[in-house]
Amino acid sequence: MTTLDHIGRGVSLRQSALAFAASGVPVFPCTADGKRPAVAGGFLSASSEPESVHRWWAAMPSANIGMPTGAATGLVVVDVDVHSSVNGYDALDGAQRAGLLEGWEAAVRTPSGGLHLFFPAERNSEQRSWQSARTGIDFRGDGGYVIVPPSERTLAGSTHRYEILQLTGGRGRPLDSQQLHDYLDPPQRNEARRSPRSAQQPVDVQRLADWVARLQEGERNHGLFWAACKMAEQMVPNSEALDALSAAAEQAGLSQREAATTVRSAYRAVQGAPPQRSMRANTKTSCDRPPPASHPRALA
């Protein structure tokens, strides 16, 4: 993480993005003052090619900087969230006392007052992203991304930057993400929450996203809702589903707001309400019935 040592301190977003690229770290533009990808393909389009990065930020000088996590960059992130109902620092303190967070290389404060802890990724081993909404801690690994300094957001009328708090200056140690997940959400708790459908073949997130990107007008909302339901049934973290499906839905012609609302609706229907009630509440879409013209049988 030595790249962060000279990023976010009095340099522009374009200069910072180019510095990441020069160090071999792929980046991609996100909406100015936000976290949503501003290019087709989202984090899958991230590049360390200076020409691509220069072209993006020449066209969007105020774009925030997104960085894929996992094998793409060799970095994973523990994301501590703070909002009205959850303070992730409480769970963070417990995990630190349990010795589960040793070896981080950089600490970044987020605009909302949360925290990103950067760790080296495990070599030759996939570390999938996950979310522990109950504790306010997410893990950003393969299939995820984070916003990096000096990006900024406006919250409650004030502008706040992603700010580097500390750099260890040395090589860190990989995080045992599964052990951390089991500590935050013990396996017994996970099993009690699982849908009976979780015994099915695991869903292929990228193939579902590719399918959504090809949907035509008249089947986009229905198809997006169905794809998000499949991810929710297989316990794909909400954040991972949003990352993958929002970019795909934009390619299909939906707005970011429409996509995010539909994905969240699907997750509430599957995980947050009794099945009969959720089906009555959504008469236009169904978790069990994909659009007849585009049934992705290989994904079901």
N, C-alpha and C positions, 0 to 999 in steps of 0.2 A: 504493500500500500504506500510505497514511497511517493507515488504520483500525487497523492493527496497533500503531501507536504507543501507544495507550492500552488495548490488550487484553492480557490475560494477566499483568497486574501488580496483584494484589490484588483482582480483581473476580471475581464468580461466573460460572459457565458461562452461566447465564441472561442476566446483564447483558452478557456478551461476545457471545452470540448476537444479542441485541437491538441491540447496537452495530453488528455486521456488517450486520444488516438495515437499520438506519437510514442506513447509508452506501451502500445499494443493492446489497450483496453477498449473494446468496442462500445460505442455509445449511440444514442438515437434521440431526436428531439421530442419533447413532450409539450403540451400546451403551455403557453406563457402563464405563469402564476398558477399552474395546475399540475396534475399527475398523469393525465391521459395522453397516450401516444399521439403525436401529430403527423405521423407518416403511416402509410398503408403497411400492414404487417406488424406494426408495433415493435416490441422488443426483438422479434425475429428478424427485423431489418437492421438491427444494430451493426455498425461498421467501425473498423479502426483505420479505414482508408482515408487519408487526409482530404482527398478530392471530394468524397461523399460528405464528410463532416463539414468541410468549408462550404459546400453548396447548400446544405441544410440550414446552417446558421447565417449564411448570407441572405437567404430568403426569409428566415425567421430569427432575427437577432435576439429576440426576447424569449426564445424557447428555453424551457428548463431542460436539464440534462438527465436522460434516463440511462441506466446502466444495467444490462442483464446480470443475473446472478447465477451461480452454479458453474458448470463446466465452461460456459462461454467466456467467463472472465477469470475463473479460478478463485472466485470470492463468493462467500455466502454471508447472509446478514440476519442477525436477530433484531427484529423490529418491535420496539416497545411502544405501545399506544397509550394515550391518555385522553379520556373524554369523560363526559358527565357521569356515566355509570360504571366505568372501569378505569383503574389506575394500574397499568402494567408494571410499574416500579415495585409494587408489593410482591408480585410473583418473581420479578427479576432479583429482588433481594434474597428470596428463598432459594432460587436456583444458584445464586452466587455462593450462599452459605453451604449448599450441597456440593460445591466444587464442579458445577456443570458448565461454567462459562469462562474457564481459564483458557488463555491463549489468543484473545482477540488482539487485533493489530491497530484498529482505529475506532474511535467513538465519535459519532456525529449527532448533534442535537437537531431535531426536526422542528419545523415552524410551529407545530402544535404543542411543543414541550416534550415530545417523546424522544426516543433514542434509537440510533442504529449502531449496532456493534458488528464490525466486519471481521470475519475469520477466513483463513485460507480454506478452500474447498478440499474435500477428500479426493485424492487422485485415484483414477480408475474405479470410481464408485459414484453412482448417481445419488444425489441428495434432493429429493423432491420438496417443493414448497409445501407448507402446511400452515394452518391457522388455529390458534387456541383463543377463540372469541371470549370465552369465560374468564380467562386470565389477562387478556389484553396484550398477548405476545404472539407475533407471527414469525415464521421462519421463511426467509426468501432464499431459495436455492434454485435448482433446475426448474424451468418453467415460470420463473418470476423475474422481477426487476425492482430497482429502487431509484429514487431521485437523489442526485448527489450534489454537493456544493459546487458552485455558489448559487444554485437554484433558489427560488424564493416563492412564497405564497402570501396572500393577503388574508388574514383572519381577524375577524371582529374589527375591521377598519384599519388594521395596522399591518405593515409588510414585515415579514420575518424570513430570514434566510436559513437554509441548511448550513449549520456552522460546525466546523471541526472543533471538538473539545479536547481530544488527546490523541496523539500518535505514539505508539510504543517504541517505534524506531527499530524494531527487530522483527524477525520472522516469527509469526504466531504458530499456533497448533490447531489442526482441524478440530471442528466441533462435532461431538457425537449428537447429531440432531435427533436421532430416534430416542436416545436416552433422555434428552431434554423434553421431547414431546411426551414421553411416558410419565415424566415427573409432573408436568403441567396438567395432563389429562391421562390419568392412570388407565391402563388397558380395560379394566372392568367398567369404567365410565364410558369408554369408547364403545364397547360391545353393547352396552345397554341402549346407546343412541342409534346404533346401526339399523338401517332399513333391511328387511328380509331380502331385498334385491342385491345387497352387497355381496352375496355369495356368487353373483354372476361374474362373467368374464370382466376384468377391469376395463373401464372405458378408456378409449384412446383420445385424450384431450385435443391433440393437434388435428387428428382426422375429423373430429366433430367441428372444430373451428374452421377448417378448410371447407367443410360442407356448408356451414352457415354462410361463409363468404360468397358462395355461389348461388344462394337463394335469390329468387326473383320477386318482384313486387307482387303483393297479394299473399305471399307465403312466408315473408321475412319474420314478422313478429311471432307467428305460430311456430316456425322452425327454430327460431332462437330460444323461445320458451321451452320447447321440447328438448333441445340440446342441453340447456341449463338444467332441466329436470334430470336428465341422464347423469350429468356430473354430480348433482346433489345426491342422487340415489347411491352413487358410488363413493360418497364422502370426499369428493374433490374439494379442497378448501375454497370457500367463497371468493377469496382474493385471487386465487389462481384462475377460477372460472371467469371472473370479471376481466382479468388481464387478457386471457385468450379470446373470449367471446366478444368483448367490446370492439377490439380491433377488427375482428372478422365481420361483425355486424356493420361497422362503418363502411367496409368494402362493399357490403351488400346494399348500402344506401340508407341505413338508419343513423340517426344522430347519436352522439355519445350518451345523452340523457335518456333517450328511448331504450338504448341497449342496456344501460346500467339498471334502469327501472325494471325491465323485463327479466334480467338475470336475478335480481333480488327477489322479484315476485315468485319465480320458479323455486328458489331456495326456501322461501317461506312456505310455499305450497307443499314441498317435500319434507322439510325438516322442522318447520315451525308451527304446523297446524295439523289437526287430525285429517286424514285423507278425504273423508266425505265432505267435511266443511270446505277444504281447499278446492275441491272440484266444483262445488256449488258456487264458490266465490269467483271462479274464472270460467265463464261459459264459452269464451271464444277460443281458448287454448286448452290443450290436454297434455299431461305428461306421458300418456300411453299411446297417443295417436299422432304420428308425424304427418306433415303435409303429404297427401296422397301422391302428388306429382313428383315428389323428390324423396321418397322413402330410402334412407341410407341403410339398407339391410345389413351391410357389413359392420355398421356401428351399433346396432341395436343390442 
